[in-house]
Amino acid sequence: MAQDERYVVGVDVGTGSARAGVFTLSGERLGMDVCPIKMWRPQPEYAEQSSANIWESVGVTVQGAVEKAGIDPSQVVGIGFDATCSLVALGEGDAPLTISPTGADAQNVIVWMDHRATGEADEINAGGHDVLKYVGGKISPEMEPPKLLWLKRNLPETWAGARKFLDLADFLTYKASGVDARSLCTTVCKWGYRGQEGRWDRGFYDAIGIGDVLDGQRVTDSVRPLGERIGPLTEAAARHLGLTTECQVAVGIIDAHAGGLGLLGAAWEGQESPDPAALESVIALIGGTSNCHMAASRDAVFVPGVWGPYYGAMVPGMWLTEGGQSAAGALIDHVIEDSSAFSDISYEAEEKGTTVYAVLNGECARLATERGLSDVCYITRDLHVLDYHLGNRSPHGDPRARGVVDGLPLDLSRDYDAALYLATVQAIAYGTRDIIEALNARGFSINKILATGGGTKNPLWLKTHADATGMPIVLGRESESVLLGAAILGANAGGAFPSVTEAMRAMGRSGETVEPDPATKAYHDAKYRVYRSLYEEQNRHREIMRGV
C-alpha cells in the first residue's frame, strides 16, 4: 500500500463487545478486530458495565484492526466512535463512579437495556411535558432522564459525587480527545436536547427534579453535530490506540444511527450529489441484540409510539424517526437456549463447524419437506409469538408489555423447538412491519429496507423479513455497516470529505437484494393479523386484572 494513502478507523461499542475496523476512503474494509466487554446483572432488569473495561477493549480492537490491515498507523487520518446509548458516571479526576446497588465503582455504566427506571419513566410521562412529543409521546426507561432521576433518588452519594454524566459515545470521544464535546445525536435522542433550537430544555429538567445535572460541567453545553472534528488524539489516547496524534477525532454517534449512516449512502448511488428526497422511501434496519429502524425526512414527522422526530441526529440537516424492538437477536437466542434440545443443537453445530441458527434452519427445511409444504413459513400455521418479552419500544411505547406464545403443545421434540424458533423470527419480522406501517400512516412512503447487523447473516431471517413485510431487503456492500458508519464520521473529521453526506455517498454501496415471495403474502398477512391481536388481547387481560 502506498505510504501517501489515507485511511480511517471506525469503532463500535455494542452490548457485548467492542469492534474496530480500518477502511479506505472508498469504503473498503481492510482489517477488523473484536474484543468482548464485561456485563454485570446484580438484579432482574439491571444491566451494568465498566467504562474502564470498555476503553481497554477499544484499545485492543483498534490496535488489532490496524495490524490486520497492514497499514502504518500514521496513515490513519480520522477516527469515529459509536456506542450503545448507555449512561456513564465519572467522579473526581474522571474516576469511575458507581451506578450499582452493589456500590462497586468499576460498575459505572447503566446499559441501554437496563429497565430499573421504569417507574421514573412512568412519572415523567404523566407530566405531559412538551419534550415528550419528540419521543413518540412517551419517554422510555432506556433513555437518560429516567435513569438520572433513579440515580438521584437511589444513590444520592453518586449524584453528589458525580462530576460528569455522559452517553457512552461521548465518553469515548472524551477519552480520545480530552475534549468534553457532546454529540447532537446522543443528546437529542436520549437526553431531550432541543436540537432544532440548539439548547437544553432547563424547564423540563427542573420539572422532573434533576435540573441541577445541568449545573457545572456534569452535562456540558458544548453539543456539536455528529462527525464534526473535535481535535486530535491526545498523546495518551494515541499510545492506547496505537495511532498518532495527527489522527482527528469525530463527534460520535449512537450505534444504530451509525448503521444508518453506513447503509443510507446506497440510496444515493449514481447521483452526482446527495438528494435528501431519496432517503424518504427507504428505512435502515439495524439488527442486533435489539433492532432499530431509522427513517430520515426533510420535515418533522410525529408518529405516536415511535421515537423522534430528532433533528440532525443521523443525517445532517434532516429529521430522524426511530422505531425499535427492545429484544430481537436477544430474544431469538433466549428461545434457542431455553429449548429442550439446546445442548444437542449446540453440540451438533460445534461438530459441523457451523452455528445453532444454521442447524435450526436445516430442521425447519426438513419439517417443511416432510410435511409436503411449499415454503418453510407454513410450519408455524398454529404457532404464534408476540415478541414483547422486554416490552414494546415501538409502535406502542409500552415497556410493561410482555411476550406471548399462542399454540403451546405438550411437546419436547426438536421439531417443536425448530418451529418455535421460526415463529419467533416471524414475530420479529411482523414487529418491523408494524413499525413501518405506523410510519407510512403518518406520511412516510417507505417501500424498501436497507439492512445490516447480525440477523442479516442468517438467510432465514432475511427471507422471513422480506416476505413478512412484502418489501425488498437491500444489504450493504459492506456487511459491517455500523463500523462503516463510524468510519464515515472519522473520514469527515479527518478532512477527507467536505461533509458527512458526501462521505456517506462515497463510502456506502449496496450489495445483495432479497426480494419478497408473493406466494406467501396471504399467509403472512393472516399471521400478522394474529400477531397484532395478541397485543390487543394482552391489553384486555391487563385491564381485567387492574386493581384486583
VEXDREN-2710 file (C-alpha; in Angstrom, 1 decimal):
% VEXDREN-2710
k/r/px/py/pz
1/MET/0.0/0.0/0.0
2/ALA/1.2/3.4/-0.9
3/GLN/2.6/5.4/2.0
4/ASP/0.6/8.5/0.9
5/GLU/-2.7/6.7/1.1
6/ARG/-5.1/7.8/3.8
7/TYR/-7.3/5.5/6.0
8/VAL/-9.9/5.9/8.7
9/VAL/-10.9/3.9/11.7
10/GLY/-14.4/3.2/12.9
11/VAL/-15.0/1.9/16.5
12/ASP/-18.3/0.3/17.5
13/VAL/-19.1/-0.5/21.2
14/GLY/-22.1/-2.7/21.2
15/THR/-23.8/-4.5/24.1
16/GLY/-21.4/-7.4/24.3
17/SER/-18.2/-6.3/22.5
18/ALA/-16.0/-3.5/21.2
19/ARG/-15.1/-3.7/17.5
20/ALA/-12.8/-1.6/15.3
21/GLY/-12.4/-1.5/11.5
22/VAL/-9.9/0.1/9.2
23/PHE/-11.4/1.5/6.0
24/THR/-10.2/3.1/2.8
25/LEU/-11.9/6.3/1.7
26/SER/-13.9/4.3/-0.8
27/GLY/-15.4/2.3/2.0
28/GLU/-13.4/-0.9/1.6
29/ARG/-12.7/-2.6/5.0
30/LEU/-9.0/-3.7/5.3
31/GLY/-9.0/-5.1/8.8
32/MET/-11.3/-5.7/11.8
33/ASP/-10.9/-6.8/15.4
34/VAL/-13.3/-7.7/18.2
35/CYS/-12.9/-7.8/22.0
36/PRO/-15.6/-8.7/24.5
37/ILE/-16.7/-6.4/27.2
38/LYS/-18.0/-7.3/30.7
39/MET/-21.6/-7.1/31.9
40/TRP/-23.0/-7.3/35.4
41/ARG/-26.6/-8.1/36.3
42/PRO/-26.9/-7.5/40.1
43/GLN/-30.8/-7.7/40.0
44/PRO/-33.5/-8.5/37.5
45/GLU/-33.8/-5.8/34.8
46/TYR/-30.4/-4.3/35.8
47/ALA/-27.5/-4.3/33.3
48/GLU/-24.2/-2.6/34.2
49/GLN/-20.8/-2.2/32.6
50/SER/-17.4/-0.6/33.3
51/SER/-16.1/2.4/31.3
52/ALA/-12.6/1.4/32.1
53/ASN/-13.1/-2.1/30.8
54/ILE/-14.8/-0.7/27.6
55/TRP/-11.9/1.7/27.0
56/GLU/-9.4/-1.1/27.5
57/SER/-11.2/-3.3/24.9
58/VAL/-11.4/-0.4/22.5
59/GLY/-7.6/-0.1/22.6
60/VAL/-7.2/-3.8/21.9
61/THR/-9.5/-3.7/18.9
62/VAL/-8.0/-0.6/17.3
63/GLN/-4.5/-1.9/17.6
64/GLY/-5.7/-5.3/16.3
65/ALA/-7.6/-3.9/13.3
66/VAL/-4.6/-1.7/12.3
67/GLU/-2.3/-4.7/12.5
68/LYS/-4.6/-6.8/10.4
69/ALA/-5.0/-4.1/7.8
70/GLY/-1.2/-4.0/7.4
71/ILE/-1.0/-0.2/7.3
72/ASP/1.2/2.3/9.0
73/PRO/-0.7/3.9/11.9
74/SER/0.5/7.3/10.7
75/GLN/-1.8/6.8/7.6
76/VAL/-4.9/6.9/9.8
77/VAL/-6.3/10.5/9.5
78/GLY/-9.5/10.2/11.4
79/ILE/-11.4/8.0/13.9
80/GLY/-15.1/7.8/14.6
81/PHE/-16.8/6.2/17.6
82/ASP/-20.3/4.8/18.0
83/ALA/-21.8/3.1/21.1
84/THR/-24.9/2.0/22.7
85/CYS/-27.0/4.7/24.4
86/SER/-25.7/3.8/27.9
87/LEU/-25.1/6.2/30.8
88/VAL/-21.6/6.7/32.2
89/ALA/-20.9/8.3/35.6
90/LEU/-17.5/9.8/36.4
91/GLY/-16.3/11.3/39.7
92/GLU/-13.3/13.4/40.7
93/GLY/-10.4/13.1/38.3
94/ASP/-12.7/11.3/35.8
95/ALA/-12.5/8.2/38.1
96/PRO/-15.4/5.7/37.6
97/LEU/-18.3/6.3/40.0
98/THR/-20.7/3.5/40.9
99/ILE/-24.2/3.4/39.5
100/SER/-24.8/0.0/41.1
101/PRO/-26.7/-1.1/44.2
102/THR/-23.5/-3.2/44.9
103/GLY/-21.5/0.0/45.4
104/ALA/-18.8/-1.2/43.1
105/ASP/-17.1/1.9/41.4
106/ALA/-16.0/-0.2/38.5
107/GLN/-19.7/-0.7/37.6
108/ASN/-20.2/2.9/36.4
109/VAL/-22.3/2.4/33.3
110/ILE/-26.1/1.8/33.2
111/VAL/-26.5/-0.1/30.0
112/TRP/-29.2/0.9/27.5
113/MET/-31.2/-2.2/28.1
114/ASP/-31.4/-1.6/31.9
115/HIS/-35.0/-1.1/32.9
116/ARG/-34.5/-0.1/36.6
117/ALA/-36.0/3.3/35.9
118/THR/-39.4/2.1/34.5
119/GLY/-41.2/3.8/37.5
120/GLU/-39.4/7.1/36.9
121/ALA/-40.3/6.9/33.2
122/ASP/-44.0/6.5/34.1
123/GLU/-43.8/9.6/36.4
124/ILE/-42.2/11.7/33.7
125/ASN/-44.7/10.5/31.1
126/ALA/-47.6/11.5/33.5
127/GLY/-46.3/15.1/33.5
128/GLY/-47.4/16.0/29.9
129/HIS/-44.1/17.7/29.2
130/ASP/-43.7/19.3/25.7
131/VAL/-40.4/17.4/25.2
132/LEU/-42.4/14.1/25.1
133/LYS/-43.8/14.9/21.7
134/TYR/-40.3/14.3/20.3
135/VAL/-40.1/10.8/21.7
136/GLY/-43.3/9.4/20.3
137/GLY/-45.4/10.7/23.3
138/LYS/-43.6/8.6/25.9
139/ILE/-40.1/8.6/27.3
140/SER/-38.5/5.2/27.6
141/PRO/-36.7/3.8/30.7
142/GLU/-33.9/3.2/28.2
143/MET/-33.3/7.0/27.9
144/GLU/-31.2/9.1/30.2
145/PRO/-33.6/11.4/32.2
146/PRO/-35.4/8.4/33.9
147/LYS/-32.0/6.8/34.7
148/LEU/-30.7/10.1/36.1
149/LEU/-33.8/10.5/38.2
150/TRP/-33.3/7.0/39.5
151/LEU/-29.7/7.7/40.5
152/LYS/-30.6/10.9/42.3
153/ARG/-33.2/9.1/44.4
154/ASN/-31.5/5.8/45.0
155/LEU/-27.8/6.6/45.0
156/PRO/-27.5/10.1/46.4
157/GLU/-23.8/9.8/47.1
158/THR/-23.2/9.1/43.4
159/TRP/-25.4/12.0/42.5
160/ALA/-23.5/14.3/44.8
161/GLY/-20.1/13.0/43.8
162/ALA/-20.6/12.9/40.0
163/ARG/-18.5/15.3/38.0
164/LYS/-19.7/14.1/34.6
165/PHE/-22.6/12.1/33.2
166/LEU/-22.1/11.1/29.6
167/ASP/-23.6/9.0/26.9
168/LEU/-21.2/6.2/26.1
169/ALA/-20.3/7.5/22.7
170/ASP/-19.5/10.9/24.2
171/PHE/-17.4/9.2/26.9
172/LEU/-15.3/7.6/24.1
173/THR/-14.7/10.8/22.2
174/TYR/-13.8/12.5/25.6
175/LYS/-11.2/9.8/26.4
176/ALA/-9.8/10.0/22.9
177/SER/-9.6/13.8/22.5
178/GLY/-9.6/15.2/26.1
179/VAL/-12.4/17.5/25.0
180/ASP/-15.9/17.1/26.5
181/ALA/-18.0/17.7/23.4
182/ARG/-21.4/16.1/23.4
183/SER/-23.0/14.7/20.2
184/LEU/-26.1/16.2/18.8
185/CYS/-27.1/12.6/18.1
186/THR/-26.8/11.3/21.7
187/THR/-28.3/14.4/23.4
188/VAL/-31.3/14.8/21.0
189/CYS/-32.2/11.1/21.0
190/LYS/-31.6/10.2/24.7
191/TRP/-31.5/13.4/26.8
192/GLY/-34.3/15.5/25.4
193/TYR/-32.0/18.2/24.0
194/ARG/-33.7/20.7/21.7
195/GLY/-31.6/20.1/18.6
196/GLN/-33.7/22.2/16.3
197/GLU/-33.2/25.1/18.8
198/GLY/-29.7/24.3/20.0
199/ARG/-30.5/24.4/23.7
200/TRP/-31.2/22.3/26.7
201/ASP/-34.8/22.4/28.0
202/ARG/-34.0/23.5/31.5
203/GLY/-37.7/23.8/32.4
204/PHE/-38.2/20.1/31.7
205/TYR/-35.2/19.0/33.8
206/ASP/-36.3/21.3/36.6
207/ALA/-39.9/19.9/36.4
208/ILE/-38.8/16.3/36.8
209/GLY/-36.4/17.2/39.7
210/ILE/-32.9/16.8/38.1
211/GLY/-32.3/20.4/36.8
212/ASP/-29.1/20.5/38.9
213/VAL/-27.5/18.0/36.5
214/LEU/-27.2/20.8/34.0
215/ASP/-25.1/22.9/36.5
216/GLY/-21.4/23.0/36.3
217/GLN/-19.8/20.6/33.8
218/ARG/-21.7/17.4/34.6
219/VAL/-23.6/17.9/31.3
220/THR/-21.9/20.4/29.1
221/ASP/-23.5/23.0/26.8
222/SER/-21.0/22.0/24.1
223/VAL/-23.3/20.0/21.8
224/ARG/-21.9/19.6/18.3
225/PRO/-23.0/17.9/15.0
226/LEU/-22.1/14.3/14.5
227/GLY/-18.9/13.8/12.5
228/GLU/-17.5/17.3/13.2
229/ARG/-13.8/17.5/14.1
230/ILE/-13.3/17.7/17.9
231/GLY/-9.5/17.7/17.7
232/PRO/-6.5/15.3/17.5
233/LEU/-6.0/12.2/19.7
234/THR/-4.3/13.1/23.0
235/GLU/-0.8/11.6/23.4
236/ALA/-2.2/9.1/26.0
237/ALA/-5.1/8.1/23.7
238/ALA/-2.7/7.7/20.7
239/ARG/-0.5/5.4/22.7
240/HIS/-3.5/3.4/23.9
241/LEU/-5.0/3.0/20.4
242/GLY/-1.7/2.5/18.6
243/LEU/-2.3/5.6/16.4
244/THR/-0.7/9.1/16.2
245/THR/-1.6/12.5/17.5
246/GLU/-2.2/13.5/13.8
247/CYS/-5.4/11.4/13.8
248/GLN/-8.5/13.6/14.2
249/VAL/-11.4/12.6/16.5
250/ALA/-15.0/13.0/15.2
251/VAL/-18.1/13.8/17.3
252/GLY/-19.7/10.4/18.0
253/ILE/-23.0/8.7/17.3
254/ILE/-25.3/6.0/18.7
255/ASP/-24.5/2.6/17.3
256/ALA/-27.8/2.1/15.4
257/HIS/-27.5/5.5/13.9
258/ALA/-24.0/4.7/12.7
259/GLY/-25.6/1.7/10.9
260/GLY/-28.0/4.1/9.3
261/LEU/-25.1/6.3/8.0
262/GLY/-23.3/3.2/6.7
263/LEU/-26.5/2.0/4.9
264/LEU/-28.2/5.1/3.6
265/GLY/-25.4/6.2/1.3
266/ALA/-26.5/3.4/-1.0
267/ALA/-29.7/5.4/-1.7
268/TRP/-27.6/8.0/-3.5
269/GLU/-25.7/5.6/-5.8
270/GLY/-25.5/7.1/-9.3
271/GLN/-26.3/10.6/-8.1
272/GLU/-23.9/13.5/-8.6
273/SER/-24.8/14.9/-5.2
274/PRO/-26.8/13.6/-2.3
275/ASP/-30.6/14.3/-2.8
276/PRO/-32.4/14.2/0.6
277/ALA/-35.7/13.2/-1.0
278/ALA/-34.1/9.8/-2.0
279/LEU/-34.0/8.8/1.7
280/GLU/-37.7/9.2/2.4
281/SER/-38.7/6.0/0.7
282/VAL/-36.2/3.7/2.4
283/ILE/-35.7/2.6/6.0
284/ALA/-32.4/1.4/7.6
285/LEU/-32.9/-1.7/9.7
286/ILE/-30.0/-2.3/12.1
287/GLY/-30.4/-5.8/13.6
288/GLY/-28.6/-6.9/16.7
289/THR/-29.4/-7.6/20.3
290/SER/-32.2/-5.2/19.7
291/ASN/-33.5/-3.9/16.3
292/CYS/-33.5/-0.2/15.3
293/HIS/-35.4/1.2/12.4
294/MET/-34.1/4.5/11.1
295/ALA/-36.1/6.8/8.7
296/ALA/-34.9/10.2/7.6
297/SER/-37.1/13.1/6.4
298/ARG/-36.8/16.7/5.4
299/ASP/-39.6/17.7/7.6
300/ALA/-40.5/16.7/11.1
301/VAL/-42.9/13.7/11.2
302/PHE/-44.6/12.9/14.5
303/VAL/-45.6/9.2/15.0
304/PRO/-47.2/8.2/18.2
305/GLY/-45.2/5.4/20.0
306/VAL/-42.1/5.9/17.7
307/TRP/-39.1/7.9/18.9
308/GLY/-38.4/11.2/17.4
309/PRO/-38.5/13.2/15.3
310/TYR/-34.9/14.1/16.2
311/TYR/-33.3/17.0/14.3
312/GLY/-29.8/16.3/12.9
313/ALA/-29.4/13.0/14.9
314/MET/-28.3/10.8/11.9
315/VAL/-28.2/12.6/8.5
316/PRO/-27.1/16.2/9.0
317/GLY/-29.9/18.7/8.3
318/MET/-32.6/16.0/8.3
319/TRP/-35.0/14.7/10.9
320/LEU/-34.8/11.2/12.2
321/THR/-37.7/9.0/13.2
322/GLU/-36.6/5.9/15.1
323/GLY/-38.5/2.7/15.6
324/GLY/-37.1/-0.2/17.6
325/GLN/-37.6/-3.6/19.2
326/SER/-36.0/-3.9/22.6
327/ALA/-35.4/-7.7/22.2
328/ALA/-34.6/-9.1/18.7
329/GLY/-31.4/-11.1/18.5
330/ALA/-31.5/-11.4/22.2
331/LEU/-35.0/-12.9/22.0
332/ILE/-34.0/-15.4/19.3
333/ASP/-31.1/-16.5/21.5
334/HIS/-33.3/-16.8/24.5
335/VAL/-35.7/-19.0/22.8
336/ILE/-33.0/-21.3/21.4
337/GLU/-31.1/-21.5/24.7
338/ASP/-34.4/-22.2/26.6
339/SER/-35.3/-25.1/24.3
340/SER/-35.2/-28.7/25.5
341/ALA/-32.8/-29.6/22.7
342/PHE/-30.3/-26.7/23.1
343/SER/-27.4/-28.9/24.3
344/ASP/-27.9/-31.3/21.4
345/ILE/-28.2/-28.5/18.9
346/SER/-25.1/-26.7/20.2
347/TYR/-23.1/-30.0/20.1
348/GLU/-24.2/-30.6/16.5
349/ALA/-23.3/-27.1/15.4
350/GLU/-19.9/-27.4/17.0
351/GLU/-19.3/-30.8/15.4
352/LYS/-20.3/-29.4/11.9
353/GLY/-18.3/-26.2/12.4
354/THR/-21.5/-24.1/11.9
355/THR/-24.0/-22.1/14.0
356/VAL/-27.0/-23.1/16.0
357/TYR/-29.1/-20.9/13.6
358/ALA/-27.9/-22.9/10.6
359/VAL/-28.8/-26.2/12.4
360/LEU/-32.3/-24.9/13.2
361/ASN/-32.7/-23.6/9.7
362/GLY/-32.0/-27.1/8.4
363/GLU/-34.5/-28.5/10.8
364/CYS/-37.2/-26.1/9.6
365/ALA/-36.4/-27.1/6.0
366/ARG/-36.6/-30.8/6.9
367/LEU/-40.0/-30.3/8.5
368/ALA/-41.4/-28.4/5.5
369/THR/-40.2/-31.2/3.2
370/GLU/-41.6/-34.0/5.4
371/ARG/-45.0/-32.2/5.6
372/GLY/-45.1/-31.5/1.9
373/LEU/-45.1/-27.7/2.3
374/SER/-44.1/-25.4/-0.5
375/ASP/-42.4/-23.0/1.9
376/VAL/-40.9/-23.3/5.3
377/CYS/-43.0/-20.5/6.7
378/TYR/-46.1/-22.7/6.8
379/ILE/-44.8/-24.9/9.6
380/THR/-46.0/-22.2/12.1
381/ARG/-49.6/-22.1/11.0
382/ASP/-50.8/-23.0/14.5
383/LEU/-48.0/-21.4/16.5
384/HIS/-47.8/-17.6/17.0
385/VAL/-45.4/-15.5/19.0
386/LEU/-45.6/-11.9/20.3
387/ASP/-42.1/-10.6/20.7
388/TYR/-42.6/-8.2/23.6
389/HIS/-40.6/-10.2/26.2
390/LEU/-38.7/-7.0/27.1
391/GLY/-41.6/-4.7/26.5
392/ASN/-42.5/-2.8/23.3
393/ARG/-40.4/0.1/22.2
394/SER/-42.3/0.8/19.0
395/PRO/-45.0/1.5/17.9
396/HIS/-46.8/1.2/21.3
397/GLY/-44.1/2.6/23.7
398/ASP/-45.2/0.0/26.3
399/PRO/-42.2/-1.2/28.5
400/ARG/-44.6/-3.3/30.6
401/ALA/-45.9/-5.4/27.6
402/ARG/-44.7/-9.0/27.7
403/GLY/-44.2/-11.8/25.3
404/VAL/-46.9/-14.4/24.3
405/VAL/-46.8/-17.8/22.7
406/ASP/-50.1/-19.0/21.3
407/GLY/-50.4/-22.7/20.4
408/LEU/-48.1/-24.3/23.0
409/PRO/-48.2/-28.1/22.7
410/LEU/-47.1/-30.8/25.2
411/ASP/-44.0/-31.4/23.1
412/LEU/-40.3/-31.6/23.9
413/SER/-39.2/-32.7/20.5
414/ARG/-36.6/-30.9/18.3
415/ASP/-39.5/-30.4/15.7
416/TYR/-41.3/-28.1/18.2
417/ASP/-38.1/-26.3/19.1
418/ALA/-37.4/-25.6/15.4
419/ALA/-41.0/-24.4/14.9
420/LEU/-40.8/-22.1/17.9
421/TYR/-37.5/-20.6/16.7
422/LEU/-39.1/-19.9/13.3
423/ALA/-42.3/-18.4/14.9
424/THR/-40.0/-16.1/16.9
425/VAL/-38.1/-14.9/13.8
426/GLN/-41.5/-14.3/12.2
427/ALA/-42.7/-12.3/15.2
428/ILE/-39.7/-10.0/15.0
429/ALA/-40.4/-9.5/11.3
430/TYR/-44.0/-8.7/12.0
431/GLY/-42.8/-6.2/14.5
432/THR/-40.8/-4.5/11.8
433/ARG/-43.8/-4.4/9.6
434/ASP/-45.9/-2.9/12.4
435/ILE/-43.3/-0.1/12.8
436/ILE/-43.1/0.6/9.0
437/GLU/-46.9/0.7/8.7
438/ALA/-47.1/3.2/11.6
439/LEU/-44.5/5.4/9.8
440/ASN/-46.3/5.2/6.4
441/ALA/-49.6/6.1/8.0
442/ARG/-48.1/9.4/9.1
443/GLY/-46.6/10.4/5.8
444/PHE/-43.6/8.3/5.0
445/SER/-43.6/6.3/1.8
446/ILE/-41.2/3.5/2.7
447/ASN/-41.1/0.7/0.2
448/LYS/-37.5/-0.7/0.7
449/ILE/-35.5/-1.9/3.6
450/LEU/-31.7/-1.3/3.8
451/ALA/-30.5/-3.8/6.4
452/THR/-27.3/-4.7/8.4
453/GLY/-26.4/-6.5/11.6
454/GLY/-26.2/-10.0/13.0
455/GLY/-29.6/-11.0/11.8
456/THR/-28.7/-10.4/8.2
457/LYS/-26.1/-13.1/8.3
458/ASN/-29.0/-15.6/8.7
459/PRO/-30.7/-16.4/5.4
460/LEU/-33.9/-17.5/7.1
461/TRP/-34.1/-14.2/9.0
462/LEU/-33.6/-12.3/5.7
463/LYS/-36.2/-14.3/3.7
464/THR/-38.7/-14.0/6.6
465/HIS/-38.3/-10.2/6.9
466/ALA/-38.7/-9.7/3.1
467/ASP/-41.8/-12.0/2.9
468/ALA/-43.4/-10.7/6.1
469/THR/-43.1/-7.0/5.2
470/GLY/-43.6/-7.5/1.4
471/MET/-40.5/-5.3/0.8
472/PRO/-37.2/-6.0/-0.8
473/ILE/-34.3/-6.0/1.6
474/VAL/-31.0/-4.5/0.3
475/LEU/-27.8/-5.3/2.1
476/GLY/-24.9/-3.0/2.2
477/ARG/-21.8/-4.0/0.2
478/GLU/-20.0/-3.7/3.5
479/SER/-21.6/-6.2/5.9
480/GLU/-20.3/-4.3/8.9
481/SER/-22.4/-1.2/8.2
482/VAL/-22.2/0.1/11.8
483/LEU/-18.4/0.1/11.7
484/LEU/-18.6/1.8/8.3
485/GLY/-20.9/4.5/9.7
486/ALA/-18.4/5.3/12.5
487/ALA/-15.6/5.3/9.9
488/ILE/-17.6/7.8/7.8
489/LEU/-17.5/10.2/10.7
490/GLY/-13.8/9.7/11.1
491/ALA/-13.4/10.4/7.3
492/ASN/-15.3/13.7/7.7
493/ALA/-13.3/14.7/10.8
494/GLY/-10.0/13.8/9.1
495/GLY/-10.8/16.2/6.2
496/ALA/-11.2/13.6/3.5
497/PHE/-14.7/14.9/2.5
498/PRO/-16.4/18.2/2.7
499/SER/-19.4/16.9/4.6
500/VAL/-20.8/13.8/6.3
501/THR/-23.3/13.3/3.5
502/GLU/-20.6/13.3/0.8
503/ALA/-18.6/10.8/2.9
504/MET/-21.8/8.6/3.1
505/ARG/-22.2/8.7/-0.7
506/ALA/-18.6/7.9/-1.4
507/MET/-18.1/5.1/1.1
508/GLY/-21.6/3.5/1.2
509/ARG/-22.6/1.0/-1.5
510/SER/-25.5/-1.5/-1.9
511/GLY/-24.9/-5.3/-2.1
512/GLU/-27.3/-8.2/-2.4
513/THR/-31.1/-7.7/-2.6
514/VAL/-33.5/-10.2/-1.2
515/GLU/-36.9/-10.0/-2.9
516/PRO/-40.2/-10.9/-1.1
517/ASP/-42.0/-14.1/-2.3
518/PRO/-45.6/-13.1/-3.4
519/ALA/-46.8/-16.7/-3.0
520/THR/-46.5/-16.4/0.8
521/LYS/-48.2/-13.0/1.1
522/ALA/-51.7/-14.2/2.1
523/TYR/-50.2/-16.4/4.8
524/HIS/-48.1/-13.7/6.3
525/ASP/-51.0/-11.2/6.1
526/ALA/-53.0/-13.6/8.2
527/LYS/-50.3/-14.3/10.7
528/TYR/-49.7/-10.6/11.0
529/ARG/-53.3/-10.0/11.9
530/VAL/-52.9/-12.7/14.6
531/TYR/-49.7/-11.0/15.8
532/ARG/-51.5/-7.7/16.3
533/SER/-54.4/-9.3/18.0
534/LEU/-52.1/-10.9/20.7
535/TYR/-51.2/-7.5/22.0
536/GLU/-54.8/-6.3/21.9
537/GLU/-55.8/-9.4/24.0
538/GLN/-53.0/-8.7/26.4
539/ASN/-54.2/-5.2/27.0
540/ARG/-57.7/-6.5/27.6
541/HIS/-56.3/-9.0/30.1
542/ARG/-54.3/-6.3/31.9
543/GLU/-57.5/-4.2/32.1
544/ILE/-59.3/-7.1/33.7
545/MET/-56.6/-7.5/36.3
546/ARG/-56.1/-3.8/37.1
547/GLY/-57.0/-3.0/40.6
548/VAL/-57.7/-6.6/41.7
END
